[in-house]
Amino acid sequence: MKIVMIGTGYVGLVTGTCFANSGNNVTCLDIDEKKIDGLKNGKIPIYEPGLTEMVIRNHKAGRLKFTTSYEECIPDADCIFIAVGTPQSEDGSANLKGLWAVVDTFAPLLSEKTVCIIKSTVPVGTNRKMLERLIELTGRDNIKVASNPEFLKEGAAIEDFTKPDRVVVGVNDASCTEVLHELYKPFLRTEHPFLSMGLESAEMTKYVANCMLATKISFINEMANLCDLVNADINDVRRGIGHDQRIGFQFLFPGVGYGGSCFPKDVRALIHVASENNMNAEILKSVDEVNNAQKEVLFRKIKTTLGDLKGKTIAIWGLSFKPRTDDIREAPSLVLIEQLLAEGATVKAHDPVAMENVQQEIGDKITYCNHHYDTLEGADALAIVTEWSEFRNPDFDYMKHKLKQMIIFDGRNLYEPQKMSQMGFAYYGIGLKGDL
């Protein structure tokens, strides 16, 4: 098929590349000339394991092209995927200005055969509004639109796309289902379901999925904080409930709160949708409030243990909101850094891929170290914020020589508390027995 992917951000680039890799002719379109020129030369604007190699290979094979011209690719397209950003507005709603600008631009070039698909996360009713808008702009009533929400995890996006748990599409015409099923067929050979439904149901599915996962994270974090107060161990509790098949273990790892481009934005967007429909989304509001509060837990532990932080140096391991990505949107590390600096502390930080993004965000307020051990030189304590693999089995004997004080605040519970105590470290995790 001839596919146009409008938007070369995280979702658009991964989706377009995977479609090209399965034999389709894909053109990725973006108005950012610098980004398009970079992609043509193998410069990938995001960090995602395996993506660079796949982009270069498919571009070289001629299946994956990059352009800034609508006229060049829209008229012959079988499918147009819209994957532009829908950032959060001040009131929590999704900002759709970019999406409507795209629709208005391609409408005059639209072929009767083309299916117009929104891949971006959008409020319920957006696809219906796009259908009405395209009918008005083209003067035709045979417009085909579809919702195709993405369920990609940053750091594992290619695996998620090529081996999906399910594919969800919302359609206004049965023929759209046939087109999209044919497109996704190569990725559904293991009998995972292709779920076709109404436009509004597909839009809602995306929000509800992310909000459910966010709820599990906030729930286990709140329980971890309660464990701190009653001298219970959240790791024991997590195992005790996780083996219940009704609950499971996924997204039940306590930590310093979720971040990224999806969960915070989608929870608040659904709160806004509920409010617009005269409903008070109490659970979702609590999820958001618990998560915001959780981002301050590590700082409180540091402050309680070290007291006055003025003149003290804190080492931070991990800046991205999760491992295997350079995404720092809503990252807990940024909240911790801001609090430490406000108290007069010096911060030295390392992250395998996200340091450049943090430097663009906050400048040189902190020291960026090329190796995670370098952050420990003269540090009064180490704070672990992101669970990168290289942090899981460090050389603790070497760390003892680097740290001024053998204190670790572990926001991801990477280490065994008893073992840390035997080695002489003061070790504080999230919800661990005997912890702060």
C-alpha positions as CSV (number, residue, x, y, z in Angstrom):
1,M,0.0,0.0,0.0
2,K,0.9,3.6,-0.4
3,I,1.0,5.2,3.0
4,V,1.5,8.8,4.1
5,M,2.5,9.3,7.7
6,I,2.0,13.0,8.7
7,G,4.3,13.8,11.6
8,T,7.7,12.3,12.2
9,G,7.7,12.4,16.0
10,Y,7.9,9.3,18.1
11,V,4.6,7.6,17.0
12,G,4.8,8.7,13.3
13,L,8.4,7.7,12.7
14,V,8.1,4.3,14.5
15,T,4.8,3.5,12.8
16,G,5.9,4.6,9.3
17,T,9.1,2.7,9.6
18,C,7.5,-0.5,10.7
19,F,4.9,-0.3,7.9
20,A,7.8,0.2,5.4
21,N,9.6,-2.7,6.9
22,S,6.6,-5.0,6.1
23,G,6.8,-4.0,2.4
24,N,4.6,-0.9,2.1
25,N,5.6,2.3,0.3
26,V,5.7,4.9,3.1
27,T,6.2,8.6,2.9
28,C,6.8,10.4,6.1
29,L,5.7,14.0,5.9
30,D,6.7,16.9,8.2
31,I,6.8,20.7,7.9
32,D,10.1,20.7,9.8
33,E,12.6,20.9,6.9
34,K,15.6,20.5,9.2
35,K,14.1,17.2,10.6
36,I,13.3,15.9,7.2
37,D,16.8,16.7,5.8
38,G,18.2,14.9,8.8
39,L,16.1,11.8,8.3
40,K,17.1,11.6,4.7
41,N,20.7,11.5,5.9
42,G,20.1,8.9,8.6
43,K,19.8,11.3,11.5
44,I,17.1,10.1,13.8
45,P,15.5,12.8,16.1
46,I,14.5,10.4,18.9
47,Y,16.2,7.6,20.8
48,E,14.5,4.2,20.3
49,P,16.5,1.0,20.3
50,G,16.7,-0.5,16.8
51,L,14.9,2.4,15.1
52,T,18.0,4.0,13.5
53,E,19.0,0.8,11.7
54,M,15.5,0.1,10.5
55,V,15.0,3.7,9.1
56,I,18.3,3.6,7.2
57,R,17.7,0.1,5.8
58,N,14.2,0.9,4.5
59,H,15.1,4.4,3.2
60,K,18.0,2.8,1.3
61,A,15.6,0.2,-0.1
62,G,13.3,3.0,-1.3
63,R,10.3,1.9,0.8
64,L,10.6,4.8,3.2
65,K,10.8,8.4,2.0
66,F,10.7,11.8,3.7
67,T,9.2,15.0,2.4
68,T,7.8,18.4,3.4
69,S,5.5,18.4,0.3
70,Y,1.8,17.5,0.6
71,E,1.4,17.7,-3.1
72,E,4.1,15.0,-3.6
73,C,2.4,12.2,-1.7
74,I,-1.3,12.9,-0.7
75,P,-3.1,12.4,-4.1
76,D,-1.9,8.8,-4.5
77,A,-2.2,7.7,-0.9
78,D,-4.2,4.6,0.1
79,C,-4.0,5.6,3.7
80,I,-3.1,8.9,5.4
81,F,-2.1,8.5,9.1
82,I,-2.1,11.7,11.2
83,A,0.5,11.4,14.0
84,V,1.0,15.0,15.0
85,G,1.4,16.1,18.6
86,T,-1.7,16.9,20.7
87,P,0.0,18.6,23.7
88,Q,-1.9,19.4,26.9
89,S,-3.5,22.8,27.1
90,E,-3.6,24.8,30.4
91,D,-7.0,23.4,31.3
92,G,-5.9,19.8,30.7
93,S,-7.6,19.4,27.4
94,A,-5.7,18.3,24.3
95,N,-4.5,21.0,21.9
96,L,-5.7,20.1,18.4
97,K,-4.4,23.1,16.4
98,G,-1.7,21.1,14.7
99,L,-4.2,18.3,13.8
100,W,-6.7,20.7,12.2
101,A,-4.0,22.5,10.3
102,V,-3.0,19.1,8.8
103,V,-6.5,18.2,7.9
104,D,-7.2,21.6,6.2
105,T,-4.0,21.3,4.2
106,F,-4.5,17.8,2.8
107,A,-8.3,18.0,2.2
108,P,-8.0,19.6,-1.3
109,L,-5.6,16.9,-2.4
110,L,-7.6,14.0,-1.0
111,S,-8.5,11.0,-3.3
112,E,-11.8,9.2,-3.1
113,K,-9.9,5.9,-2.3
114,T,-8.0,7.3,0.7
115,V,-8.7,6.3,4.3
116,C,-7.8,9.2,6.7
117,I,-6.7,7.8,10.0
118,I,-5.9,9.6,13.2
119,K,-3.0,7.9,15.1
120,S,-2.6,10.7,17.5
121,T,-4.2,10.5,20.9
122,V,-7.3,12.7,20.6
123,P,-10.4,13.5,22.7
124,V,-13.5,11.4,22.1
125,G,-15.4,12.9,19.1
126,T,-12.4,14.2,17.2
127,N,-12.6,11.6,14.4
128,R,-16.3,12.4,14.0
129,K,-15.4,16.1,13.8
130,M,-12.7,15.3,11.2
131,L,-15.2,13.5,9.1
132,E,-17.6,16.4,9.2
133,R,-14.8,18.8,8.4
134,L,-13.5,16.8,5.4
135,I,-17.1,16.5,4.0
136,E,-17.4,20.3,4.2
137,L,-14.0,21.0,2.7
138,T,-14.2,18.5,-0.1
139,G,-17.9,18.7,-0.9
140,R,-18.0,14.9,-0.9
141,D,-20.0,12.6,1.4
142,N,-18.0,9.4,0.8
143,I,-15.1,10.3,3.0
144,K,-13.5,7.4,4.9
145,V,-12.0,8.0,8.3
146,A,-10.7,5.8,11.0
147,S,-9.3,6.0,14.5
148,N,-6.2,3.8,15.1
149,P,-4.8,4.5,18.6
150,E,-1.2,3.5,19.4
151,F,-0.1,1.4,22.4
152,L,3.7,1.7,22.0
153,K,6.0,1.7,25.1
154,E,9.0,4.0,24.7
155,G,12.1,1.8,24.7
156,A,10.2,-1.2,23.3
157,A,8.2,0.4,20.5
158,I,9.3,-1.7,17.6
159,E,8.6,-4.9,19.5
160,D,5.2,-3.5,20.5
161,F,4.3,-2.6,17.0
162,T,5.5,-5.8,15.3
163,K,4.1,-8.1,18.0
164,P,1.0,-6.2,19.3
165,D,-1.3,-7.5,22.0
166,R,-4.1,-6.3,19.8
167,V,-4.8,-3.7,17.1
168,V,-7.7,-1.4,17.7
169,V,-9.5,0.5,14.9
170,G,-12.6,2.7,15.0
171,V,-14.3,3.2,11.6
172,N,-17.2,5.0,9.9
173,D,-17.3,2.6,7.0
174,A,-16.9,-1.2,6.8
175,S,-14.4,-0.8,3.9
176,C,-12.0,1.0,6.3
177,T,-11.9,-2.1,8.4
178,E,-10.9,-4.3,5.4
179,V,-8.1,-1.8,4.4
180,L,-6.6,-1.6,7.9
181,H,-6.9,-5.3,8.5
182,E,-4.9,-6.0,5.4
183,L,-2.3,-3.4,6.4
184,Y,-1.9,-5.0,9.9
185,K,-2.1,-8.6,8.8
186,P,1.7,-9.2,8.8
187,F,1.8,-8.3,12.5
188,L,-1.2,-10.5,13.6
189,R,0.1,-13.9,12.5
190,T,0.2,-15.1,16.1
191,E,-3.6,-14.8,16.4
192,H,-3.6,-11.6,18.4
193,P,-7.0,-9.8,17.8
194,F,-7.8,-7.1,15.3
195,L,-10.6,-5.2,17.1
196,S,-12.9,-3.0,14.9
197,M,-15.4,-0.8,16.6
198,G,-17.0,2.7,16.4
199,L,-14.9,5.9,16.2
200,E,-15.7,7.0,19.7
201,S,-15.1,3.6,21.3
202,A,-11.6,3.4,19.7
203,E,-10.8,6.9,20.9
204,M,-12.0,6.1,24.4
205,T,-10.0,2.8,24.4
206,K,-6.7,4.6,24.2
207,Y,-7.5,6.9,27.1
208,V,-8.9,4.2,29.3
209,A,-6.0,1.9,28.8
210,N,-3.4,4.5,29.8
211,C,-5.5,5.7,32.7
212,M,-5.9,2.1,34.0
213,L,-2.1,1.6,33.9
214,A,-1.5,5.0,35.5
215,T,-4.0,4.0,38.2
216,K,-2.0,0.8,39.0
217,I,1.2,2.8,39.3
218,S,-0.3,5.4,41.6
219,F,-2.1,2.7,43.7
220,I,1.1,0.7,44.3
221,N,3.0,3.9,45.1
222,E,0.4,4.9,47.7
223,M,0.6,1.5,49.2
224,A,4.4,1.8,49.3
225,N,4.1,5.0,51.3
226,L,1.7,3.3,53.7
227,C,4.2,0.4,54.1
228,D,6.7,3.0,55.2
229,L,4.4,4.1,58.0
230,V,3.5,0.6,59.3
231,N,6.9,-1.0,58.9
232,A,5.8,-3.4,56.1
233,D,7.8,-4.2,53.0
234,I,6.2,-3.3,49.7
235,N,8.2,-5.9,47.9
236,D,6.6,-8.7,50.1
237,V,3.2,-7.1,49.6
238,R,3.7,-6.8,45.9
239,R,4.5,-10.5,45.6
240,G,1.6,-11.3,47.8
241,I,-0.9,-9.6,45.5
242,G,0.8,-10.1,42.2
243,H,0.3,-13.8,42.2
244,D,-3.4,-13.2,42.3
245,Q,-4.3,-13.7,38.6
246,R,-7.0,-11.0,38.9
247,I,-4.3,-8.5,39.7
248,G,-1.0,-9.6,38.2
249,F,2.5,-8.0,38.5
250,Q,2.5,-5.6,35.6
251,F,2.8,-1.9,36.6
252,L,2.9,-2.8,40.2
253,F,6.5,-1.7,40.9
254,P,6.7,1.2,43.4
255,G,8.8,4.2,42.5
256,V,9.0,7.9,42.2
257,G,6.0,8.4,40.0
258,Y,5.2,8.0,36.3
259,G,6.1,10.6,33.6
260,G,6.4,10.7,29.9
261,S,4.2,12.0,27.1
262,C,1.2,9.7,27.6
263,F,0.1,8.9,31.1
264,P,0.1,12.4,32.7
265,K,-1.4,14.0,29.6
266,D,-4.0,11.3,29.0
267,V,-5.2,11.1,32.7
268,R,-5.7,14.9,32.7
269,A,-7.4,14.9,29.3
270,L,-9.9,12.3,30.4
271,I,-10.6,14.3,33.6
272,H,-11.3,17.2,31.3
273,V,-13.6,15.1,29.1
274,A,-15.5,14.0,32.2
275,S,-15.8,17.6,33.4
276,E,-17.2,18.7,30.0
277,N,-19.9,16.0,30.4
278,N,-20.7,17.2,34.0
279,M,-19.0,14.2,35.6
280,N,-16.5,14.4,38.5
281,A,-13.8,11.9,37.7
282,E,-12.7,11.4,41.3
283,I,-10.6,8.3,40.8
284,L,-8.6,9.9,37.9
285,K,-8.1,13.1,39.9
286,S,-6.7,11.0,42.8
287,V,-4.4,9.2,40.4
288,D,-3.0,12.5,39.1
289,E,-2.7,13.9,42.6
290,V,-1.0,10.8,44.0
291,N,1.5,10.8,41.1
292,N,2.4,14.4,41.6
293,A,3.0,13.9,45.3
294,Q,5.0,10.7,44.6
295,K,7.6,12.8,42.7
296,E,8.5,14.5,46.0
297,V,9.0,11.3,48.1
298,L,12.6,10.9,47.3
299,F,13.4,14.5,48.1
300,R,11.7,14.2,51.5
301,K,13.8,11.1,52.3
302,I,16.9,13.0,51.3
303,K,16.0,16.0,53.4
304,T,15.0,14.0,56.4
305,T,18.2,12.0,56.4
306,L,20.7,14.8,55.5
307,G,19.0,17.8,57.1
308,D,20.2,21.1,55.7
309,L,21.2,20.5,52.1
310,K,23.0,23.8,51.6
311,G,26.6,23.0,50.4
312,K,25.8,19.3,50.0
313,T,26.4,17.3,46.8
314,I,23.8,14.8,45.5
315,A,24.6,12.4,42.7
316,I,21.7,11.4,40.5
317,W,21.5,8.3,38.3
318,G,18.9,8.5,35.6
319,L,17.2,11.5,34.1
320,S,14.7,10.1,31.5
321,F,11.2,9.3,32.8
322,K,11.9,5.6,32.1
323,P,14.9,3.5,30.8
324,R,15.6,2.9,27.1
325,T,14.4,6.4,26.1
326,D,15.7,10.0,26.1
327,D,12.2,11.4,26.9
328,I,12.2,13.7,29.9
329,R,8.7,15.0,29.6
330,E,7.1,15.0,33.1
331,A,10.2,13.2,34.4
332,P,10.5,12.8,38.2
333,S,14.2,13.6,38.0
334,L,13.4,17.2,37.0
335,V,11.2,17.6,40.1
336,L,13.9,16.2,42.3
337,I,16.6,18.4,40.7
338,E,14.5,21.6,41.1
339,Q,13.9,20.8,44.8
340,L,17.5,20.0,45.5
341,L,18.7,23.2,43.9
342,A,16.1,25.3,45.7
343,E,17.6,23.9,49.0
344,G,21.1,25.0,48.0
345,A,22.5,21.5,47.0
346,T,24.9,20.8,44.2
347,V,23.7,18.2,41.7
348,K,25.8,15.9,39.6
349,A,23.9,13.7,37.2
350,H,24.3,10.9,34.6
351,D,21.9,9.3,32.1
352,P,22.9,7.1,29.2
353,V,20.9,9.1,26.6
354,A,18.9,11.9,28.1
355,M,21.5,14.4,29.4
356,E,21.4,16.5,26.2
357,N,17.6,16.9,26.5
358,V,17.9,17.9,30.2
359,Q,20.6,20.4,29.4
360,Q,18.3,22.0,26.8
361,E,15.6,22.1,29.5
362,I,17.5,23.5,32.5
363,G,20.9,24.5,31.2
364,D,24.0,24.2,33.3
365,K,22.4,24.4,36.7
366,I,23.7,20.9,37.3
367,T,26.9,19.1,36.4
368,Y,26.6,16.4,33.7
369,C,28.9,13.4,34.0
370,N,29.9,11.1,31.2
371,H,29.9,8.1,33.4
372,H,27.6,7.3,36.3
373,Y,30.5,6.6,38.7
374,D,31.8,10.2,38.0
375,T,28.8,11.6,39.7
376,L,29.8,10.0,43.0
377,E,33.1,11.9,43.4
378,G,32.7,13.8,46.7
379,A,28.9,13.2,46.8
380,D,27.1,13.1,50.1
381,A,24.5,10.7,48.7
382,L,23.3,9.0,45.6
383,A,19.7,9.2,44.3
384,I,18.6,6.6,41.7
385,V,15.7,7.9,39.7
386,T,15.6,5.8,36.5
387,E,16.2,2.0,36.5
388,W,18.7,1.8,33.6
389,S,20.2,-1.7,33.3
390,E,23.7,-0.4,33.9
391,F,22.7,0.8,37.3
392,R,21.5,-2.7,38.5
393,N,24.8,-4.3,39.3
394,P,27.3,-1.6,40.1
395,D,30.7,-2.1,41.7
396,F,29.7,-1.2,45.3
397,D,33.3,-1.4,46.6
398,Y,34.3,1.2,44.0
399,M,31.3,3.3,45.0
400,K,32.4,3.3,48.6
401,H,35.7,5.0,47.7
402,K,34.0,7.6,45.5
403,L,31.1,8.7,47.8
404,K,31.8,11.1,50.7
405,Q,29.0,9.4,52.6
406,M,27.8,5.8,51.9
407,I,24.1,6.8,51.5
408,I,21.8,5.7,48.7
409,F,18.3,6.8,48.0
410,D,16.8,4.3,45.6
411,G,13.7,5.5,43.8
412,R,13.3,2.2,42.0
413,N,14.2,-0.4,44.7
414,L,17.0,-1.9,42.6
415,Y,19.0,-3.4,45.4
416,E,18.4,-5.8,48.2
417,P,18.3,-3.8,51.5
418,Q,19.9,-6.5,53.7
419,K,22.8,-6.9,51.4
420,M,23.3,-3.1,51.2
421,S,23.3,-2.9,55.0
422,Q,25.9,-5.7,55.2
423,M,28.1,-3.7,52.9
424,G,27.9,-0.7,55.1
425,F,25.5,1.5,53.0
426,A,22.6,3.5,54.5
427,Y,20.0,2.4,52.0
428,Y,16.6,4.0,51.6
429,G,14.1,2.8,49.0
430,I,10.4,3.2,48.4
431,G,8.1,1.4,50.9
432,L,10.8,-1.0,52.2
433,K,10.6,-2.4,55.7
434,G,12.3,-0.2,58.2
435,D,12.6,2.6,55.7
436,L,11.8,6.3,56.3
